[in-house]
Amino acid sequence: MQPFTLKYAFPGGIAQAVTPYHFDPVRQLNMLPDGRPAVSDPDLLLAVGTTTSTAGSATHFDD
């Protein structure tokens, strides 16, 4: 028997997200389609809250 709360504690699946930027491994930055760093777009930052990539977490213990 599964406890009642476990039905609601875990998400049913991961939704696909579409971001208006991509990670550039050479520059180690998230880049916009026009070539600017994603952090230079204030409207984007207001909309998504952050452009942090998980790439650094794999190589740096203090991220």
BAGUSE-854049 format. One line per field, with one value per residue (C-alpha): residue number from 1; x, y, z; chain. Coordinates in steps of 0.1 Angstrom, whole numbers, plus 5000, padded with zeros to 4 digits. Example, Ala and Ser with C-alpha at 12.3 -4.5 7.8 and 13.67 -1.06 7.14 Angstrom:
BEGIN
nr <- c(1; 2)
u <- c(5123; 5137)
v <- c(4955; 4989)
w <- c(5078; 5071)
kette <- c(A; A)
// end
This chain:
BEGIN
nr <- c(1; 2; 3; 4; 5; 6; 7; 8; 9; 10; 11; 12; 13; 14; 15; 16; 17; 18; 19; 20; 21; 22; 23; 24; 25; 26; 27; 28; 29; 30; 31; 32; 33; 34; 35; 36; 37; 38; 39; 40; 41; 42; 43; 44; 45; 46; 47; 48; 49; 50; 51; 52; 53; 54; 55; 56; 57; 58; 59; 60; 61; 62; 63)
u <- c(5000; 5013; 5009; 4984; 5010; 5034; 5008; 5014; 5049; 5066; 5060; 5044; 5070; 5094; 5079; 5100; 5112; 5121; 5147; 5156; 5193; 5218; 5250; 5282; 5309; 5338; 5327; 5311; 5281; 5245; 5241; 5212; 5206; 5220; 5254; 5250; 5254; 5220; 5227; 5229; 5191; 5171; 5138; 5149; 5162; 5129; 5110; 5131; 5147; 5181; 5202; 5224; 5237; 5244; 5276; 5298; 5284; 5301; 5335; 5335; 5327; 5318; 5291)
v <- c(5000; 5035; 5063; 5089; 5118; 5100; 5103; 5141; 5144; 5134; 5150; 5129; 5137; 5163; 5189; 5200; 5235; 5258; 5285; 5314; 5308; 5279; 5270; 5277; 5254; 5274; 5306; 5289; 5312; 5310; 5328; 5344; 5335; 5369; 5361; 5382; 5366; 5358; 5378; 5410; 5409; 5424; 5413; 5377; 5379; 5393; 5365; 5335; 5347; 5332; 5319; 5297; 5266; 5233; 5229; 5244; 5220; 5191; 5207; 5230; 5218; 5253; 5263)
w <- c(5000; 4991; 5016; 5004; 5005; 4981; 4953; 4955; 4967; 4935; 4901; 4875; 4848; 4837; 4813; 4784; 4787; 4758; 4766; 4743; 4750; 4746; 4765; 4747; 4761; 4747; 4764; 4794; 4790; 4780; 4747; 4729; 4692; 4682; 4699; 4730; 4765; 4779; 4811; 4790; 4783; 4812; 4798; 4797; 4833; 4845; 4826; 4837; 4869; 4860; 4832; 4853; 4837; 4854; 4835; 4863; 4889; 4873; 4874; 4904; 4940; 4952; 4926)
kette <- c(A; A; A; A; A; A; A; A; A; A; A; A; A; A; A; A; A; A; A; A; A; A; A; A; A; A; A; A; A; A; A; A; A; A; A; A; A; A; A; A; A; A; A; A; A; A; A; A; A; A; A; A; A; A; A; A; A; A; A; A; A; A; A)
// end
